[in-house]
Amino acid sequence: MNPEMTPQERAAYRAFIRDNHPDRGGDPDAFVAGLARFRSGAAVSDGGPGPPDGDPDRADARYDAPIVVVADLPFPVRVAIAALRTVRRQRRSRVH
C-alpha cells in the first residue's frame, strides 16, 4: 500500500482487502488481480481501486514472494528448547 494514498483511496484499498482476502473466503485469483490493479495505479473512479502512482520499488514488494513452509523441529530438539526456556524463566522470576 502506498503511504501517500488519499483517505478515500486508503478506504477503498482496505475495503477491497477486507472483502476479498483468501483467508476470509475470497477468491485468490480475484484477490491477486485486484492487488495488481492497486499497484499498477488504476484509478478508483474507473471501478478499480489503486494508488495514483504505481511504484515497482514499493516497500511491500517483499509480500509478493512465495510462501515457504518450514518443517517442524524434531521432538527432542523442541523438548530441549522448552526446558531451556523454562530454566531461564525461573531464573528471571526469582527475587534476590
SVG drawing of the C-alpha trace seen along z (x, -y; Angstrom):
<svg xmlns="http://www.w3.org/2000/svg" viewBox="-17 -12 37 48">
<polyline fill="none" stroke="black" stroke-width="0.4" points="0.0,0.0 1.3,-3.4 1.8,-5.6 0.9,-8.7 -2.7,-7.5 -5.6,-9.8 -8.0,-8.8 -10.6,-7.7 -8.0,-5.5 -6.9,-4.1 -10.5,-3.3 -11.1,-1.6 -7.9,0.4 -8.8,1.6 -12.4,2.4 -11.1,4.4 -8.7,6.4 -11.4,7.0 -13.9,8.2 -11.6,10.3 -8.8,11.7 -8.5,15.5 -8.2,16.1 -11.6,14.6 -13.2,16.7 -12.4,14.6 -11.2,15.9 -7.4,16.0 -7.2,15.2 -9.5,12.2 -7.5,11.0 -4.2,11.1 -5.8,9.4 -7.2,6.7 -3.9,6.1 -2.3,5.8 -4.8,3.1 -4.0,1.2 -0.3,1.4 -0.5,0.5 -2.2,-2.8 -5.7,-2.1 -8.0,-5.0 -10.7,-4.5 -13.2,-6.2 -12.9,-3.5 -14.1,-0.8 -10.6,0.4 -9.0,-0.9 -5.4,-1.9 -2.8,-4.4 -2.2,-7.4 1.3,-6.3 2.2,-2.6 5.7,-2.2 7.5,1.0 10.1,0.4 7.4,0.2 8.1,1.2 5.6,4.0 7.2,5.9 8.5,8.5 5.0,9.7 5.0,10.9 7.5,13.7 6.2,17.2 5.4,18.7 7.9,21.2 6.7,23.8 9.4,24.7 9.3,28.2 8.9,28.6 12.0,29.3 12.4,32.9 10.7,33.7 13.8,34.0 15.0,30.5 11.7,29.0 11.8,30.6 15.3,29.2 14.3,25.7 11.3,25.8 13.5,26.9 16.0,24.1 13.2,21.5 11.7,22.9 15.1,22.6 15.6,19.1 12.1,18.0 12.6,19.5 15.9,17.7 14.4,14.4 11.4,14.6 13.3,15.2 13.6,12.3 17.1,11.8"/>
</svg>
